Amino acid sequence: MKVRCRSILAALALFAGCYADRLTGNYDSVFEVTNNDDDSAVIDETGRDEETLARNRKRLMELEMEEEPAYHMNAGDQVEIRVYDHPDLGMKTRIGPDGMVGFAFMGQVKLSGQTIAQGAESIREGLAPYVKNPVVSITIIDVQSETATIAGSCARPGVYGVSNSTRLADLYAMAGSSAERLFNGVDVDVADLDHSVLVRKGEVLPVDFRLAIDKGDVLNNVRIRKGDYVFIAQRMEAAVTICGEVKHPHKRLFEPGMGLIETLTAAGWMLETHWKHVIIIRDGLANPKLYKVDVDGILAGKCRNIPLKSGDIIYVPKDNLSEYNVFVRKLLPTAQIVNLLTSRASAFTSN
């Protein structure tokens, strides 16, 4: 009996030694569990509440009411220049790589970087010494510089020209809608609209792709702007992403039964600079549900391990994080999260 007790004590001591360097030192604190499950490691839940939904709707309304920025001509654009009462001076031409076009009496005229009104005024001023009271108009025939990118699980990913009338559903249609894959002898759509994202100038817009594309909802079917990046997620490759203050950030194939602790271990564990809590982001980046998890509580045996779901993002923030509510509003997107989510399937880790 004594030998057996000693063996058990030795095993416990070994276990404690293995995990001693993984504790952050907060496991003796009082856990403010927000639900009635006393052994839950989730100590806060945020997102997709009424306040968040109202904030997202307000942002979508702002996007819908935004004025179209004045168009500036660029190299590659095809333009038609007309001079009233002087048809012989009219011409159709494409702006050269240097931003210039050749025009009668004036030689090379710079149009790149100018609005249509500014370009017409430049030509009017140049013609004034040769033509009495010239009236000049410029019409854009073909726009090459206003483009947006759509990538991921669409039939024809790439860069497409857009105008102020192009909306998200239009861009998706230009790219051939969902890609297909042979599954059990049948071609099936692989696009996952629920986890797709639209990124504009570093901001993930709170767009519901399913409402935009399947339902034609105007607020969610936002106008596409120059430089927008749309990523169509793939539903055939269930994945879990882990990033932030870990040794090996990566995206791995989801397997039933995956838990938080095993996934952190597979990423080489957390760096010394990590915050005392880990954030699990669930249900996509546009309208996510966030869970603040106490890892030390799990390691100390006070809480159950967190089972993961396909599509989860495990984010380990830095230790200088102060106000959690401020953090939630500023978390998305981070460059690391967006890069991992939009990485190719070849970047997946399966073990």
Buried (B, 14 or more C-beta within 10 A) or exposed (E): EEEEEEEEEEEEEEEEEEEEEBBBEBBEEEBEBBEEEEEBBBBBBBBBEEEBEEEBEEBBEEBEEEEEEEBBBBBBBBBEBBBEEBEEBBBEBBBBEEBBBEBBEBEEBBBBEBBBEBBBBBBBEBBEEEBEEBEBBBEBEEBEBBBBBBBBBBBEBEEBBBBEEBBBBBBBEBBBBBBBBEEEEEEEBBBBBBBBBBBBEEEBBBBBBBBBBEEEBEBBBBBBBBEBBBBBBBBBBBBBBBBBBBEEBBBBBBEEEBBBBEBBEBBEBBEEEBBBBBBBBBBBBBBBBBBBBBBBBBBBEBBBBBEBEBBBBBBBBEBEBEEBEEBBEEBBBBEEBBBBBBBEEEEBBEE
